[in-house]
C-alpha cells in the first residue's frame, strides 16, 4: 500500500493512521447487512456499502461475518 500511495505512507509514518488491517468476510455479508436494515424500515435506496465501521452496530455485525483473520486460519 505504501508503494502505491505515498500519502498513505506519509500518514502512517506520522502516526496519523494505523497500518492497514484486512479481514475476509463471508460471501453475502453486505446483502445480509442490507436485509437487517430493511427489516428495521430503512429505505434501501439510501443503503451504501460501509467503508468505515464507525458504530458499534456495524462493528458487531461485520465482526460476526469474518471468516479469516490476518495471521490466523
C-alpha positions as CSV (number, residue, x, y, z in Angstrom):
1,X,0.0,0.0,0.0
2,X,2.9,2.4,0.8
3,X,4.3,1.9,-2.7
4,X,1.0,2.6,-4.4
5,X,0.1,5.6,-2.2
6,X,2.8,7.9,-0.9
7,X,0.2,9.9,1.0
8,X,-0.8,6.7,2.9
9,X,2.9,6.1,3.7
10,X,3.3,9.7,5.0
11,X,0.3,9.5,7.2
12,X,1.4,6.1,8.5
13,X,4.9,7.4,9.3
14,X,3.5,10.4,11.1
15,X,1.2,8.1,13.1
16,X,-1.9,9.8,11.9
17,X,-3.3,6.5,10.9
18,X,-2.7,2.9,11.9
19,X,-1.5,0.2,9.5
20,X,-4.0,-1.3,7.1
21,X,-5.9,-4.2,8.5
22,X,-7.8,-6.6,6.2
23,X,-10.5,-9.1,7.2
24,X,-12.2,-11.5,4.8
25,X,-15.9,-11.7,5.2
26,X,-18.4,-14.5,4.4
27,X,-19.9,-14.2,0.9
28,X,-23.1,-12.2,1.0
29,X,-22.2,-10.2,4.2
30,X,-23.4,-6.8,2.7
31,X,-26.6,-8.4,1.4
32,X,-27.3,-9.7,5.0
33,X,-26.5,-6.2,6.4
34,X,-28.9,-4.6,3.9
35,X,-31.6,-7.1,4.9
36,X,-31.1,-6.3,8.5
37,X,-31.5,-2.6,7.8
38,X,-34.6,-3.2,5.6
39,X,-36.2,-5.2,8.4
40,X,-35.9,-2.1,10.6
41,X,-37.5,0.0,7.9
42,X,-34.5,1.8,6.4
43,X,-35.2,2.6,2.7
44,X,-32.8,0.5,0.5
45,X,-32.2,3.5,-1.8
46,X,-30.2,5.1,1.0
47,X,-28.2,1.9,1.7
48,X,-24.5,2.2,0.9
49,X,-21.6,-0.1,1.3
50,X,-19.9,0.8,4.6
51,X,-16.3,1.8,4.3
52,X,-15.8,2.6,7.9
53,X,-17.1,0.7,10.9
54,X,-18.0,3.8,12.8
55,X,-20.8,2.5,15.0
56,X,-20.8,-0.4,17.5
57,X,-23.7,-1.9,15.5
58,X,-21.6,-2.1,12.3
59,X,-18.5,-3.3,14.2
60,X,-20.5,-6.1,15.8
61,X,-22.4,-7.1,12.6
62,X,-19.3,-7.3,10.4
63,X,-17.1,-8.9,13.1
64,X,-19.6,-11.8,13.1
65,X,-19.0,-12.2,9.4
66,X,-15.2,-12.7,9.5
67,X,-14.0,-15.9,8.0
68,X,-10.3,-15.3,8.1
69,X,-8.1,-13.1,10.4
70,X,-4.7,-12.0,9.3
71,X,-2.1,-14.4,10.6
72,X,-4.8,-16.9,11.7
73,X,-6.6,-19.7,9.7
